Structures are given as structure tokens and as C-alpha cells.
Amino acid sequence: MRALRGSWNARTALVLVMTLGAALRFYNLSSVPSELIADELKHYDNAQSIVTTGHDIDGRLLPFFYSSFTRHPPMYAVVGYASTLIFGRNPFGLRFPAAAFGLIAILLVYAIAFELTRRRDVALVTALLQATQPIFVHFSRIAWEPATELPFLLAGLYVLVRTFRRADDAGDAELTFARFAAAAVLLALTCYTYMAAWFYAIVLAGAILVLNAKRLRPPRILARVAVATVVWLALAAPALWMIFGNASTADRTQRMATFAHGVSLPALATFIANYAAQFRWSYLVTTGDPQPGTTWRYLVGFGAFYWWVVPLAILGLLCTRAYVAAPWARRWLWIWLLAYPLGGALTTDGIPNAPRTLAGAPVFCVLAAIGFAWLTDAAKAHAPQKLKGLAAPALRALLALAVATSVLLFSVYYFTRYVHVYPNAWDSGTRATFAYVRAHEGGYRRVCISIYPAWYALDTYVRYYLNGAPLTTIENVDSPACFLPGTLLVTDDDHRVSRRSFAPLAVIRDVNGAAFTAISGRPPNASARTRSSTSIPTSRPAPTRQRAPFPSAASGRELRSSRAR
């Protein structure tokens, strides 16, 4: 009866954890972050093009989808497009899969922690931390590739961890081909989620196999693993070919690789510095170390974890022997932690880099839960006799207070102030600009748009917001056609133009109230004038949008903020 009650309490606690995780991921999902950026919209554009035309935006059909500077894994495009068919072509519809994947990751981390420790309390605390840490909340609210990585990776790792843990208890009969094949399929699908996912799939899954090498020596078991490996290679091969064989992706990978020019002392120094950067206190806890123009869409004003998680994780690392019985599992946790920074250390831009190291972040939750378990056990063992019954409940209450306080402070900042820190990181004002154009499209023949900052993916926004519009779209206000009657002019606030016969119509402002775009128009019935009488730049009004120093659009179009991903 007591065991049944404990199981019921654990399930109730897990439901409460999932409810909290859902609240943090779904609350105001359409407005925080403030707008759908090009990195989110490109997925919808790609999937819609394939569904409606049979090919990608660039006229090709490849395993990875098109973007203007590389090709990207297709998983989020597929699920994101399917989500819009249910919830509509809007921010909630596009971002819903990210939040749902975040909830799945909570369950999977819970399951992995339970298999490693066989303790429900450790698994529940792990799930609670996965549900509430800022890095997991934030990346579960954006419709882009990193949101799909953890569910497939953790699912594949869970199958392997459970398989070998059961083999520890019941013998080699548990090492079935079906389980190895299931892990192979999940880990192969991981390669289609995010550019760094294949690396963590190989390192973390490979480590489990290597650490259990003695169990794999019997020929029949080795054959099962070999065939499962072939299954993984067959399914992952198109993704690996795109990463290493496709010109655009391989060139981008080469440009940002730490050891692009071989192993040398400067390259090793860069690797060590970038590796250490992922463990900086400022990145892990306080500010997230944002860099305008590169990592300003990641952790801004908050670290990856709440401050008390890090010392608990250190304590848990020291106590793994007491809570993780299998030696291979203890060593695997160490490997997971050591592998955590590699996604950032092996690249040279946008360091520290949250999405590239996201696959390693859950190990902090597992270790912190082990550290907390040691505290509660030590308190029960060493507390005075009269207080033994109160020690563990008191520590659990303290943990609940720490979680509640941290979540409250983070939520107040994240849901009220975060979008105001770098409004141009999320291209705030874009949606309103194109909404104005759509609302007035009936009175004009064409719209000419020039928004110059190098990171602004105008082509993506035009495809998404003006798809099906009767207007001819010209992405250059100096085109001869942009001087004719029936023209709308849209320019960013830094490059306003004033032309005779063009009347100012609107100034679109960002979330901070600063001017983002200026819109003017020349009605179709306006008298014709010569081009030489137009195009006079005006001074910039206050307030102005805060902008990071960037190269000109002509020289650096690919230097959008997505390049750090």
C-alpha cells in the first residue's frame, strides 16, 4: 500500500512539474519573443513551397532546406508547417511545436535520471530543473532548429541507457536488436534537427556503447549492434552528406571551425578559451554573455541556470558513486559534462553559444538533482534524533522556495523586460510594417522596400507577409519603377527618403516606441514626374532604434544574427 501511495505521489508531482513547465513555455507564446524572426519564418516558407510546388524556394529538393547563407535541417520546418494547419498561420501556430518539444524533453530527462539512479526523488528534481531553467524555457519558445534537438537526442539516449541498465539487472537477454534499432532510428532522426546534433548523438551514444564494450563481445550481440549501426548510417547518411558534402553547408562549417586550418598552438588556445567560456559564471548564471548581432537572441539578462543549480551540480558530480550504481553510467555522466562545451569550443563565432551546447545542458539538471539527494540523505542521517523526521521535508521546502523565487524573478524579467533589451534582435516593428502594407495594398500597384541592416532578412519577410498580395514587390527603393505613381515606399528609419509627390503615410515603431520604418506613398492617379526631381534623404528623427555596428548590407548580407547558430 505504501509503494502504491508513493507511486501515486510521484505521478502527481510529475504532473505538477509538467504543468509548471507548460505554463512557462506557453504563456504569451505569440508575443515573447516579440516577433517571428526570419530564422523562424524560413521554415514555414520552405515547407509551404515544397507542399505547394514540389520543390524548395530555390527550385531544388534536398534533405536540408534552403536559406540565403546555408541549408538547414528540415525537422522543425515539417512539424512547424503541420502545426500551422491546426493552429493557424500565426506566431502561436509556428511556435507551438517548440513548446511541445520542450515538454517532451522534461519527461525524457526524468526517465533518464530514474534509469541512472533508480530513485523517483532524483528523477522528479531533475524534471523540475529541466522544466524551469532559463535556457530550456527560452529555447522552447522559438520556432527554430534547436527546439527539436533535445527530444530526439534524449529519446535515443534513454533507449540505450534503459537497455544497458536492464542488462545490468537481468543479463544480456535484454540487449535485443529491437532496442538497438529503436535507438538507431531516434539518433538518426536527431541528425535532421540541428546542425550540431549529429556530433552529440555520436559522442554520447558512442560513449554508452564503448563503456559497455565487454557486454557487446558475444558475436550475436555484436551483430545486433553492427546492424543497428548500419540502420543509423543509412538513415543519417542524407543529413551527413548535406553537412559535409553540400557546398553551402560545408563551406559555412569550414569558415567557423576552430581547427579549420589544422591543429596549431593558436587553434588550441582558441579551443581552450572557447571551452572554458561555456563554464563562465556570467554565462551560466548572471547575464548569458550576449553579443549584439551574434548571440543577442539567446541568453540576454539571464544565465542558463539559476545560481543555486551550479553548486548543487558540482556536489552531485562528487557524489555520483553513491547514487549511480553502474560504473559505466557514472563515467557516462562525466563524459556528458565534458562534452557539453564542445559544440561551442569547436567553433569560433558567437562564444559562448547556447544553442550549440544545448545538448549538453541537461546533465546539469541530473547532477544537481543528485547533489540535492545527497543533502537530504545527509540531513536525515546526521540530524539530531528529534529532528530526523523534519530534516528532509525542510530541505524540500527550501528547494521549493528557491525554485518559486527564481522562477518568479525570471518570469517577471522575461515576460515584461526581455523584449525591450534588444528590440532589433527580434526585428521588432516588422509585423506592423507589413500589416500596414497589406491593409493598403488595394490602393497601390507596387511596394518598394529598402531595409539596410545586414542582418535583416528582407527576402524572407516579403515571402511570408506579402505572399499572395496583388502588389509587385521591389526590394530597392532606388529602382526606376519606385518613382512611378501607384508606389508605396518602405524604408528603415536610418535611411528615410523624401520624394516629391510621395506623401508621408506612417511611421512604424518597435516595441520600445522607437521609429523602425517610415512609409510614404504616391497614389496611382498622381501626375507623373521625372526621376531627377526625387530622392532626398532626410535627417533621422528621435527616438532612434539602437543598432549594433554592422558592415553595410552590400558587403555583409549573410552576417545576420542567425550566423552564430
VMD Tcl script that draws the C-alpha trace (Angstrom):
set ca {
  {0.00 0.00 0.00}
  {2.85 2.34 0.85}
  {4.55 1.61 -2.50}
  {1.26 2.31 -4.33}
  {0.87 5.59 -2.47}
  {4.47 6.54 -3.30}
  {3.91 5.81 -6.97}
  {0.72 7.92 -6.93}
  {2.55 10.80 -5.22}
  {5.37 10.63 -7.78}
  {2.90 10.77 -10.66}
  {1.08 13.69 -9.08}
  {4.36 15.52 -8.56}
  {5.37 14.87 -12.18}
  {2.04 16.23 -13.41}
  {2.61 19.38 -11.35}
  {6.12 19.74 -12.77}
  {4.79 19.35 -16.31}
  {2.08 21.91 -15.59}
  {4.69 24.40 -14.43}
  {6.82 23.65 -17.47}
  {3.84 24.14 -19.77}
  {2.96 27.46 -18.15}
  {6.49 28.79 -18.68}
  {6.53 27.64 -22.29}
  {3.03 28.50 -23.50}
  {2.28 31.71 -21.61}
  {2.13 34.63 -24.07}
  {3.94 32.49 -26.61}
  {2.95 34.72 -29.52}
  {4.48 37.87 -28.04}
  {7.57 36.75 -26.12}
  {9.88 36.86 -28.00}
  {8.24 39.89 -29.53}
  {8.03 38.85 -33.19}
  {8.59 36.00 -35.57}
  {12.07 36.50 -36.99}
  {13.39 35.28 -40.33}
  {15.03 32.27 -38.66}
  {11.54 31.13 -37.68}
  {9.69 32.12 -40.85}
  {12.12 30.46 -43.25}
  {10.95 27.06 -42.02}
  {7.35 27.81 -42.91}
  {8.32 29.28 -46.28}
  {10.39 26.18 -47.17}
  {7.73 23.69 -46.12}
  {4.94 25.59 -47.85}
  {6.95 25.80 -51.06}
  {7.57 22.04 -51.03}
  {3.94 21.22 -50.27}
  {2.55 23.56 -52.94}
  {5.18 23.27 -55.70}
  {7.08 20.06 -55.00}
  {10.39 21.88 -54.55}
  {12.15 24.26 -52.18}
  {12.30 28.04 -52.53}
  {15.42 27.77 -54.68}
  {13.76 25.28 -57.03}
  {15.59 22.23 -55.63}
  {14.54 19.38 -53.35}
  {17.30 18.35 -50.94}
  {17.34 16.77 -47.45}
  {18.19 20.14 -45.91}
  {16.13 23.22 -46.74}
  {17.20 26.45 -48.35}
  {18.23 29.68 -46.68}
  {20.18 32.53 -48.16}
  {23.50 31.68 -46.45}
  {23.39 27.91 -45.92}
  {20.97 24.99 -45.85}
  {19.32 23.97 -42.60}
  {17.92 20.71 -41.15}
  {14.25 20.13 -42.01}
  {12.72 18.75 -38.82}
  {11.28 22.00 -37.47}
  {10.02 23.05 -40.89}
  {8.00 19.84 -41.16}
  {6.42 19.94 -37.70}
  {6.04 23.73 -37.75}
  {4.13 23.68 -41.02}
  {1.90 20.87 -39.73}
  {1.24 22.93 -36.60}
  {0.06 25.92 -38.65}
  {-2.50 23.69 -40.36}
  {-4.04 23.13 -36.91}
  {-3.46 26.40 -35.07}
  {-3.21 28.81 -37.99}
  {-0.50 30.70 -39.82}
  {0.49 32.84 -36.84}
  {3.15 33.04 -34.12}
  {1.38 30.54 -31.86}
  {0.96 28.06 -34.68}
  {4.63 28.28 -35.64}
  {5.96 28.20 -32.08}
  {3.66 25.53 -30.66}
  {5.99 22.62 -31.62}
  {8.91 24.29 -29.82}
  {6.94 24.43 -26.56}
  {5.65 20.89 -27.03}
  {9.16 19.57 -27.70}
  {10.28 21.33 -24.52}
  {7.70 19.39 -22.51}
  {8.76 16.10 -24.10}
  {12.35 16.85 -23.08}
  {11.23 17.18 -19.45}
  {9.73 13.69 -19.49}
  {12.80 12.22 -21.16}
  {15.23 13.76 -18.69}
  {13.05 12.44 -15.88}
  {13.22 8.97 -17.41}
  {16.99 9.06 -17.92}
  {17.60 10.24 -14.35}
  {15.39 7.47 -13.00}
  {17.17 4.80 -15.03}
  {20.57 6.06 -13.86}
  {19.73 6.31 -10.14}
  {16.56 4.20 -9.65}
  {15.25 6.92 -7.36}
  {12.00 8.77 -8.04}
  {13.01 11.76 -5.94}
  {16.14 12.31 -8.03}
  {14.16 11.92 -11.24}
  {11.50 14.38 -10.07}
  {14.02 17.03 -9.08}
  {15.76 16.55 -12.44}
  {12.44 17.09 -14.22}
  {11.70 20.15 -12.09}
  {15.02 21.70 -13.01}
  {14.60 20.88 -16.70}
  {11.15 22.48 -16.58}
  {12.29 25.75 -15.02}
  {15.85 26.60 -16.05}
  {16.01 29.72 -18.28}
  {17.95 28.07 -21.12}
  {15.31 25.39 -21.60}
  {12.39 27.78 -21.25}
  {13.80 30.23 -23.76}
  {14.70 27.68 -26.43}
  {11.24 26.12 -26.07}
  {9.61 29.38 -27.16}
  {11.29 29.95 -30.54}
  {10.33 28.25 -33.80}
  {13.79 27.22 -34.93}
  {16.03 24.17 -35.22}
  {17.47 23.98 -31.65}
  {13.97 23.38 -30.28}
  {13.83 19.98 -32.00}
  {17.23 18.68 -30.90}
  {16.68 17.53 -27.32}
  {13.57 15.33 -27.75}
  {15.12 13.09 -30.42}
  {18.59 13.04 -28.84}
  {17.32 12.34 -25.32}
  {14.90 9.70 -26.58}
  {17.69 7.81 -28.31}
  {19.94 8.08 -25.28}
  {17.12 6.94 -22.99}
  {16.61 3.77 -25.01}
  {20.32 2.93 -24.74}
  {20.56 3.82 -21.03}
  {17.49 1.73 -20.22}
  {18.73 -1.17 -22.32}
  {22.09 -1.42 -20.58}
  {20.64 -0.70 -17.16}
  {18.21 -3.60 -17.59}
  {21.09 -5.74 -18.82}
  {22.88 -4.96 -15.55}
  {19.87 -6.38 -13.67}
  {18.66 -9.21 -15.91}
  {21.59 -10.14 -18.12}
  {22.42 -9.96 -21.79}
  {18.98 -11.16 -22.88}
  {17.89 -7.55 -22.57}
  {20.31 -6.49 -25.32}
  {17.83 -7.06 -28.13}
  {18.09 -5.89 -31.71}
  {14.74 -4.12 -31.41}
  {16.10 -1.82 -28.71}
  {19.32 -1.08 -30.55}
  {17.36 -0.42 -33.73}
  {14.95 1.92 -31.93}
  {17.88 3.90 -30.55}
  {19.47 3.98 -34.02}
  {16.31 5.39 -35.62}
  {15.88 8.08 -32.97}
  {19.53 9.11 -33.11}
  {19.43 9.18 -36.91}
  {16.41 11.49 -36.80}
  {18.42 13.67 -34.41}
  {20.75 14.49 -37.32}
  {17.81 16.21 -39.06}
  {17.08 18.55 -36.16}
  {20.04 20.89 -35.70}
  {23.47 21.29 -37.26}
  {25.35 20.27 -34.08}
  {23.02 17.39 -33.19}
  {24.85 14.69 -35.16}
  {28.00 15.38 -33.14}
  {26.34 14.92 -29.75}
  {24.44 11.86 -30.99}
  {27.71 10.19 -31.96}
  {29.66 11.25 -28.86}
  {27.01 10.48 -26.21}
  {25.56 7.32 -27.77}
  {29.02 6.11 -28.79}
  {30.23 6.61 -25.24}
  {27.48 4.34 -23.90}
  {28.48 1.61 -26.33}
  {32.20 1.96 -25.63}
  {31.67 1.92 -21.87}
  {29.69 -1.31 -22.26}
  {32.12 -2.86 -24.76}
  {32.58 -6.04 -22.70}
  {28.86 -6.77 -22.93}
  {29.00 -6.42 -26.71}
  {31.72 -9.06 -27.26}
  {29.44 -12.08 -27.82}
  {29.07 -12.43 -31.60}
  {25.27 -12.40 -31.58}
  {25.16 -9.14 -29.60}
  {27.94 -7.57 -31.63}
  {25.99 -8.45 -34.78}
  {22.89 -6.71 -33.43}
  {24.86 -3.56 -32.68}
  {26.55 -3.70 -36.09}
  {23.23 -3.98 -37.94}
  {21.73 -1.18 -35.81}
  {24.75 0.96 -36.68}
  {24.12 0.28 -40.36}
  {20.49 1.35 -39.84}
  {21.71 4.57 -38.26}
  {24.16 5.23 -41.09}
  {21.54 4.54 -43.75}
  {19.02 6.90 -42.18}
  {21.52 9.59 -41.21}
  {23.52 9.48 -44.47}
  {21.49 12.17 -46.31}
  {21.91 14.54 -43.37}
  {25.62 13.83 -43.03}
  {26.05 14.33 -46.77}
  {24.37 17.74 -46.52}
  {26.57 18.74 -43.59}
  {29.88 17.62 -45.06}
  {29.26 17.30 -48.79}
  {26.94 20.15 -49.74}
  {28.91 23.21 -50.81}
  {26.96 25.83 -48.85}
  {26.84 23.93 -45.55}
  {30.38 22.57 -45.78}
  {31.77 26.00 -46.60}
  {29.99 27.56 -43.64}
  {31.18 24.80 -41.34}
  {34.73 25.25 -42.58}
  {34.66 29.01 -42.06}
  {33.68 28.82 -38.40}
  {35.57 25.66 -37.38}
  {38.23 26.16 -34.72}
  {40.60 23.70 -36.41}
  {39.72 24.70 -39.99}
  {43.42 25.12 -40.80}
  {44.66 22.16 -38.79}
  {45.86 21.73 -35.23}
  {48.16 24.55 -34.17}
  {49.01 26.39 -30.98}
  {46.73 29.37 -31.81}
  {43.89 27.00 -32.70}
  {44.40 25.05 -29.47}
  {44.41 28.29 -27.49}
  {41.12 29.30 -29.15}
  {39.64 25.88 -28.40}
  {40.62 26.07 -24.72}
  {39.31 29.62 -24.36}
  {36.00 28.77 -26.04}
  {35.68 25.57 -23.99}
  {36.19 27.50 -20.76}
  {33.76 30.23 -21.85}
  {30.86 27.79 -21.59}
  {31.63 27.40 -17.87}
  {31.90 31.12 -17.11}
  {29.75 32.16 -14.16}
  {28.43 35.13 -16.13}
  {27.21 32.81 -18.88}
  {25.90 30.06 -16.63}
  {24.18 32.29 -14.08}
  {24.12 36.07 -14.38}
  {23.92 37.69 -17.84}
  {24.29 34.99 -20.50}
  {27.17 37.00 -22.04}
  {25.11 38.29 -25.01}
  {26.92 39.78 -28.01}
  {24.98 42.30 -30.12}
  {24.46 40.98 -33.60}
  {25.50 37.38 -32.91}
  {24.18 35.88 -29.65}
  {21.68 38.60 -28.69}
  {18.76 36.25 -29.33}
  {19.96 33.68 -26.83}
  {20.51 34.40 -23.14}
  {20.16 38.14 -22.55}
  {19.99 39.42 -19.00}
  {19.81 35.93 -17.53}
  {22.13 32.95 -17.41}
  {21.48 29.40 -18.49}
  {20.68 28.25 -14.94}
  {19.62 29.66 -11.60}
  {22.63 30.35 -9.41}
  {21.98 27.57 -6.87}
  {21.85 24.87 -9.55}
  {25.57 25.13 -10.31}
  {26.86 24.35 -6.76}
  {24.31 21.55 -6.50}
  {25.60 20.13 -9.79}
  {29.19 20.27 -8.52}
  {28.13 18.46 -5.36}
  {26.23 15.89 -7.42}
  {29.28 15.27 -9.59}
  {31.26 14.43 -6.48}
  {28.52 12.12 -5.20}
  {27.67 10.13 -8.29}
  {29.25 6.98 -6.88}
  {26.67 6.88 -4.09}
  {23.66 7.29 -6.38}
  {24.60 5.80 -9.75}
  {25.41 2.17 -9.16}
  {26.72 1.14 -12.58}
  {30.32 2.24 -13.17}
  {29.64 2.75 -16.89}
  {26.76 5.10 -16.05}
  {28.91 7.19 -13.70}
  {31.60 7.52 -16.33}
  {28.97 8.40 -18.92}
  {27.74 11.32 -16.79}
  {31.29 12.62 -16.66}
  {31.60 12.30 -20.43}
  {28.28 14.12 -20.91}
  {29.53 17.01 -18.78}
  {32.91 17.15 -20.52}
  {31.22 17.03 -23.94}
  {28.79 19.83 -23.03}
  {31.04 22.75 -24.18}
  {32.33 21.09 -27.36}
  {29.65 22.50 -29.64}
  {30.92 25.96 -28.79}
  {34.62 25.15 -28.38}
  {34.93 23.65 -31.84}
  {33.63 26.85 -33.45}
  {34.95 30.39 -33.39}
  {31.96 32.74 -33.57}
  {29.27 33.60 -31.06}
  {31.04 32.31 -27.95}
  {29.69 31.29 -25.50}
  {26.97 29.73 -27.62}
  {23.79 28.42 -26.01}
  {22.14 26.54 -28.93}
  {25.32 24.76 -30.00}
  {25.79 23.42 -26.45}
  {22.11 22.86 -25.64}
  {22.54 19.08 -25.95}
  {24.93 19.10 -23.00}
  {22.89 21.33 -20.70}
  {20.50 18.66 -19.25}
  {23.41 16.97 -17.45}
  {23.48 19.95 -15.07}
  {19.91 19.10 -14.04}
  {20.74 15.43 -13.45}
  {23.84 16.25 -11.40}
  {22.09 18.98 -9.39}
  {19.29 16.53 -8.52}
  {21.89 14.02 -7.31}
  {23.53 16.77 -5.25}
  {20.20 17.64 -3.65}
  {19.53 13.98 -2.89}
  {22.86 13.78 -1.08}
  {21.92 16.83 1.00}
  {18.59 15.34 2.05}
  {20.10 11.96 2.82}
  {22.92 13.53 4.82}
  {20.45 15.66 6.74}
  {18.37 12.61 7.65}
  {21.46 10.67 8.68}
  {23.15 13.34 10.80}
  {20.27 15.41 12.15}
  {19.54 15.13 15.90}
  {17.08 12.35 16.73}
  {14.25 14.78 17.43}
  {14.72 16.49 14.06}
  {15.30 13.44 11.83}
  {11.72 13.48 10.61}
  {11.90 17.19 9.78}
  {15.29 17.43 8.04}
  {14.29 16.13 4.62}
  {10.93 17.96 4.46}
  {12.68 21.18 5.48}
  {15.23 20.83 2.66}
  {12.48 20.03 0.17}
  {10.60 23.12 1.31}
  {13.80 25.14 0.87}
  {14.18 23.77 -2.67}
  {10.56 24.63 -3.44}
  {11.15 28.16 -2.13}
  {14.31 28.51 -4.23}
  {12.50 27.32 -7.35}
  {9.48 29.54 -6.73}
  {11.59 32.63 -6.07}
  {13.88 32.05 -9.02}
  {11.03 31.30 -11.42}
  {9.12 34.37 -10.25}
  {12.09 36.70 -10.69}
  {12.96 35.21 -14.07}
  {9.36 35.35 -15.27}
  {8.92 38.99 -14.28}
  {12.04 39.89 -16.23}
  {11.46 37.59 -19.18}
  {7.81 38.37 -19.80}
  {7.99 42.11 -19.18}
  {11.52 43.39 -19.89}
  {13.36 40.90 -22.09}
  {11.82 42.02 -25.38}
  {12.85 45.62 -24.65}
  {16.57 44.95 -24.21}
  {17.41 44.33 -27.87}
  {14.23 45.07 -29.87}
  {16.14 44.91 -33.15}
  {17.37 41.40 -32.28}
  {13.80 40.31 -32.96}
  {13.27 42.84 -35.79}
  {10.55 44.48 -33.74}
  {8.25 46.51 -35.97}
  {8.44 44.15 -38.94}
  {5.00 42.61 -38.44}
  {3.34 46.02 -38.11}
  {5.18 47.31 -41.18}
  {3.92 44.53 -43.42}
  {0.47 44.65 -41.84}
  {0.24 48.30 -42.90}
  {1.30 47.40 -46.44}
  {-1.31 44.64 -46.64}
  {-4.00 46.93 -45.28}
  {-3.32 49.50 -48.05}
  {-2.39 47.16 -50.91}
  {-5.64 47.86 -52.78}
  {-4.67 51.46 -53.49}
  {-1.24 50.78 -54.98}
  {0.42 48.75 -57.71}
  {3.81 48.11 -56.13}
  {5.71 48.36 -52.86}
  {9.41 49.26 -52.79}
  {11.29 48.24 -49.67}
  {14.80 49.05 -48.52}
  {15.75 47.97 -45.03}
  {19.51 48.06 -44.99}
  {20.99 46.44 -41.85}
  {22.96 43.38 -42.91}
  {21.14 41.03 -40.55}
  {17.67 41.92 -41.82}
  {16.37 39.05 -43.98}
  {14.05 41.10 -46.15}
  {13.52 38.34 -48.70}
  {12.14 36.01 -46.03}
  {9.78 38.61 -44.61}
  {8.48 39.53 -48.05}
  {7.76 35.88 -48.86}
  {5.89 35.32 -45.61}
  {3.97 38.56 -45.13}
  {3.28 39.53 -48.75}
  {2.58 36.08 -50.14}
  {-0.47 36.37 -52.40}
  {-0.56 40.18 -52.32}
  {-1.53 41.88 -55.63}
  {1.40 44.26 -55.24}
  {4.62 43.98 -57.19}
  {7.41 43.86 -54.60}
  {10.73 45.56 -55.34}
  {13.50 45.23 -52.76}
  {15.20 48.52 -53.69}
  {13.62 51.97 -53.38}
  {16.01 53.39 -56.00}
  {14.65 51.20 -58.78}
  {13.18 53.34 -61.61}
  {9.74 51.82 -61.04}
  {9.78 53.10 -57.47}
  {9.37 56.69 -58.70}
  {6.12 55.99 -60.55}
  {2.53 56.65 -59.43}
  {0.95 53.77 -57.51}
  {4.05 53.17 -55.38}
  {4.45 52.56 -51.64}
  {7.91 53.27 -50.22}
  {9.10 51.47 -47.08}
  {12.49 52.38 -45.63}
  {14.15 51.76 -42.32}
  {14.31 54.78 -40.05}
  {18.05 55.23 -40.59}
  {17.58 55.68 -44.33}
  {14.39 57.66 -44.83}
  {13.76 59.24 -48.22}
  {11.60 62.20 -49.13}
  {10.27 62.43 -52.69}
  {8.02 64.92 -54.39}
  {4.52 63.58 -54.97}
  {5.10 60.98 -52.23}
  {3.09 61.74 -49.11}
  {4.25 60.50 -45.68}
  {1.76 57.87 -44.56}
  {3.04 56.22 -41.39}
  {5.96 55.74 -39.05}
  {6.05 52.21 -37.63}
  {7.59 51.89 -34.19}
  {9.22 48.98 -32.41}
  {8.29 47.55 -29.04}
  {10.19 50.37 -27.30}
  {8.39 53.09 -29.24}
  {11.43 53.97 -31.36}
  {10.88 54.52 -35.07}
  {11.52 51.39 -37.13}
  {10.25 52.13 -40.64}
  {8.84 55.11 -42.49}
  {6.17 54.55 -45.13}
  {5.23 57.01 -47.85}
  {3.14 56.63 -50.97}
  {2.28 58.06 -54.39}
  {-1.29 57.21 -55.41}
  {-1.93 55.74 -58.87}
  {-3.71 58.88 -60.04}
  {-0.81 61.20 -59.12}
  {0.71 63.18 -62.00}
  {3.92 61.81 -63.48}
  {7.20 63.48 -62.61}
  {10.76 62.89 -63.63}
  {13.09 60.80 -61.53}
  {15.63 63.59 -61.24}
  {13.30 65.56 -59.00}
  {13.17 62.96 -56.26}
  {15.06 61.05 -53.59}
  {16.31 63.39 -50.87}
  {17.44 61.69 -47.66}
  {16.11 63.29 -44.53}
  {17.62 63.54 -41.08}
  {16.80 60.82 -38.59}
  {14.10 61.71 -36.04}
  {14.31 60.79 -32.38}
  {13.94 58.36 -30.87}
  {16.01 56.02 -33.00}
  {16.40 52.27 -32.83}
  {19.50 51.05 -31.05}
  {21.70 49.32 -33.64}
  {24.90 47.38 -33.26}
  {27.83 48.33 -35.51}
  {27.49 46.20 -38.66}
  {29.02 46.19 -42.10}
  {26.91 47.62 -44.88}
  {24.21 45.40 -46.29}
  {26.01 45.22 -49.63}
  {29.15 43.79 -48.08}
  {27.68 41.57 -45.38}
  {24.20 40.32 -46.11}
  {24.98 36.94 -44.60}
  {26.03 38.46 -41.29}
  {22.58 38.07 -39.81}
  {22.19 37.10 -36.22}
  {21.45 33.53 -37.26}
  {25.07 33.05 -38.30}
  {26.02 32.28 -34.69}
  {23.71 29.31 -34.67}
}
mol new
graphics top color blue
foreach p $ca { graphics top sphere $p radius 0.5 }
foreach p [lrange $ca 0 end-1] q [lrange $ca 1 end] { graphics top cylinder $p $q radius 0.2 }
display resetview
